[in-house]
Amino acid sequence: MASKSWLDQLDLVEQQFNEVSAVVVNGKPEELEAASLALQQLSVDFLRMIDGVGRSKAAPHAVVLRLKALSEGVYTLRGSILRRAALVDQALKIVVPTEAGATYSQKNGPYGSVARQTGAFKVLAA
């Protein structure tokens, strides 16, 4: 049977996951980093507790279901964060437009321009 301490830790992980989800929904990027770091730390602590008890021991079915739900929630949350990042990128392109092809110009052919000499070597002799 699972010990009370790591069940409490699982509760903390779930609460922090819900907080991260709320921050993503509310669109508060300044709070997302802190909430995500807290979720990461709680998850690491939870895994250490499980390792201390031993992963080979069978967990109660209810705990397994909670872990599966949390895993699916993290997958969904990741998708939400990626969609929000894509929207921010699109908005940024509208606010700060860039010239297409500014980085790699094709004016000089497919391999770029011929390198300019610096004038450091006036004569090359072998």
N, C-alpha and C positions, 0 to 999 in steps of 0.2 A: 504494500500500500504506500502511496505517496506521502511524504512527510508534509506537515503543515507549512514549513518554512518555504519550500519551493512552490507550493500552491499559492502562497501569499505573493511570492515573486512573480508568478504567472499573472496574478491579478494586476500587479503593478505594470507589467509589460502590456497587458491589454488596455489598461487605462491610458498609458502613454501613447499607445497606438491610436486610440480614439482622439487624443489631443492632437497628434500629428495630422490625422485625417481632418479634424476641424480647422486646423491652420491652413491646410491646402485648400479646403472649400472656401474659407474666408479670404484667401488670396493675400496673406500677410507674409511676404518673403523674409522680412526681418526676423520673424519668429520661427520660421521653418527650420533654420539651421540649428537653433538651440533645442527645439523640440525633437528633431531627428537625432541629434547627438545624445540626448537623454534616452531616447528609445534604443539606440544602439548600445549604450552602456547597460541599460536594464536587461537587454537581450543577452549580452555577454555574461552578466552576473547570473542570469537564469541558466545559461548553458554550463557555467562552472558549477552551479549547485547540482544540476543533473549529473554532471561528471562525478561529483563527489558521492552521490547516491549510487551511481552506476547506471549507464544507459541500457544495460542488458536486462534490468528488471522491468517487468511488464507494468505499464502505466494503466490506470483505470480507463475504461472506454470513454468516460466523460472528458477526461483530460486529453485524450487523443483527439476527440472531436473539437475541443477548444483550440488545440494546436493546429489542426487542419484548417479551421476557420480563420485563425490568425495568419496562417501561411497564405491562404487565398486572399485575405484582406491586404496583405503586403503586396501581393501581385497586382491587385486592383489599384492600390495607392500609387504604386510605381507608374502604372499607365496614366493615371491622372496627373502626376507630376510631369511626365513626358509631354502630355498634351498641353499643359499649361506652359511649359518651356517653349514648345513650338509656337504657341500664340504670342508669347513675349518676343520671340525672334521675328515673327511676321510684323508685329507692331513696331519693333525697332527698325526694321527695314523701311517702314513707311516714314517714321520720324527722322531717321538718318539715312537717306538713300546713298548708295554708293554707285560708282561708275562700273558698269559691267565689264569684266575683263581687265580691271585696273591692275591686278596683281601679276598676271601672266599675259602680256600683250602679244598678239600674233603679228604685229607689224613687221617684225624682222625675220619671219619664217618660223618653222616649227621648232627650231632649236635655239631660239633667242638670237641676240645680236652678237657680233664679234666682240671679244673683250678688248677694251681700250688699254693701250700700254701706258704705264705711269711715267715713263721717261727715266726710270731709275738706272737702266742699263743702256748706255749709248752704243756700246760695241759688244758684240758677243763673239768670242773667239774660242775655238776648241783646241 
